[in-house]
Amino acid sequence: MSEKKLKFNSRAIHGGQRPDKAYGAVMPPIYQTSTYAQTTPGAHQGFEYSRSANPTRTALENSLASIENGNYGLAFASGLAAIDAVIKLLEPGDEVVSTNDLYGGSYRLFRQVFEKFGISFRFIGMQNADTIGDHINEKTKLIWVETPTNPMMNVIDIRAVSDLAKKHNLLLAVDNTFATPYLQTPLDMGADIVMHSATKYLGGHSDVVVGALVVKDKALADQLYFLQNASGAVCGPMDSFLTLRGIKTLHVRMQRHCENGRVVAEYLAGHPKVEKVYWPGFKDHPNHDIAKNQMRDFGGMISFVPKGSGYADAIKIVEKLRLFTLAESLGGVESLAGHPASMTHASIPKEEREKSGVVDSLIRLSVGIEDADDLIADLEQAIG
Ligand SMILES: *Cc1c(COP(=O)(O)O)cnc(C)c1O
């Protein structure tokens, strides 16, 4: 059966995978080697140096391409290393139009590293795709979208942004870390590049830092491969193995993340001490219709603001949580809680942060796959 015909759950397990040539190992072995024997210069079995390619990484890259409905996957040492490669496609003088409410590390990389090299970034709200065109000029080369956004859970219409990108001949890159291909496949909606922090849901067990890019176009894949090899921030064999193992249960984990996410979101929304809950599954979420249209479910990422509270009250709540671990990151099997203003988004200036809703009392939850009753009981004792 042609692999492209397999449905998502089957591709999560089998996509791009072949039993290993040496002994038929069903899981690709961890090829912990930097180099490969040649019989005469240039004669080898497809691998010559592990920065350029490593069989365990290739197995992961093939899986990534398969689950995102792309043709080429590239695995990096971190999500930020993957973003770094995308921005290096550009030249000094080029402009990028980016989501304003995005991962703090992406913002820091754009502003504090790439602006120095003459690339400029415009950070705008993209919930209304009609207004994005106002920020495009002859220097614009790339649109950077993160959806759902972090931590405000806004949803951006990927098809509408893609139409705009095509009209102006721009590249469209989508950070698909929060949604994962279980919920949405941006390449199917017209994006050119899908990016992941595979550290999060793809790995799924909080045991690796890995990044990924997936594209359909061969020329674009070649350019990105050149940058991956030239800059060298590749994913190592052990991390490739762990990420690949994670992907094999992505669909069952995501199903439970979504179920638990709904239970926790509804509990918080009904709580008298909670002011506001941000979760795209609510009918009154401002982008609910777009979410319903482009996502298969709504995920387990939720942000909320406790009533009448400030910095200190939010800190008190996250300190009291027991089953939810107070930690950076998200997307693992275990539930995590974060305080964006002091943690993930501390590198974004306060005024900038508050403009997009990241107030001092905002708490972000990555709802894991434990028993929902236990998660609710933990929130109950912490919020009071
Ligand atoms: C974590 C994260 C990144 C950065 O990835 P690293 O693997 O930490 O380098 C980028 N985008 C989003 C949405 C993230 O959550």
The ligand as an SDF file (V2000), in Angstrom:
LIG
                    3D

 15 15  0  0  0  0  0  0  0  0999 V2000
    9.5510   25.8690   22.6440 C   0  0  0  0  0  0  0  0  0  0  0  0
    9.0840   26.5760   21.4440 C   0  0  0  0  0  0  0  0  0  0  0  0
    9.9810   27.0240   20.4530 C   0  0  0  0  0  0  0  0  0  0  0  0
   11.4890   26.8750   20.6130 C   0  0  0  0  0  0  0  0  0  0  0  0
   11.8750   25.5530   20.5590 O   0  0  0  0  0  0  0  0  0  0  0  0
   13.1640   24.9480   21.3640 P   0  0  0  0  0  0  0  0  0  0  0  0
   13.0650   23.5050   21.0460 O   0  0  0  0  0  0  0  0  0  0  0  0
   12.9530   25.2800   22.8020 O   0  0  0  0  0  0  0  0  0  0  0  0
   14.3450   25.6200   20.7910 O   0  0  0  0  0  0  0  0  0  0  0  0
    9.4650   27.6370   19.3420 C   0  0  0  0  0  0  0  0  0  0  0  0
    8.1190   27.8150   19.1880 N   0  0  0  0  0  0  0  0  0  0  0  0
    7.2390   27.4030   20.1150 C   0  0  0  0  0  0  0  0  0  0  0  0
    5.7930   27.6360   19.8920 C   0  0  0  0  0  0  0  0  0  0  0  0
    7.6810   26.7780   21.2680 C   0  0  0  0  0  0  0  0  0  0  0  0
    6.7950   26.4030   22.1900 O   0  0  0  0  0  0  0  0  0  0  0  0
  1  2  1  0
  2  3  1  0
  2 14  2  0
  3  4  1  0
  3 10  2  0
  4  5  1  0
  5  6  1  0
  6  7  2  0
  6  8  1  0
  6  9  1  0
 10 11  1  0
 11 12  2  0
 12 13  1  0
 12 14  1  0
 14 15  1  0
M  END
$$$$
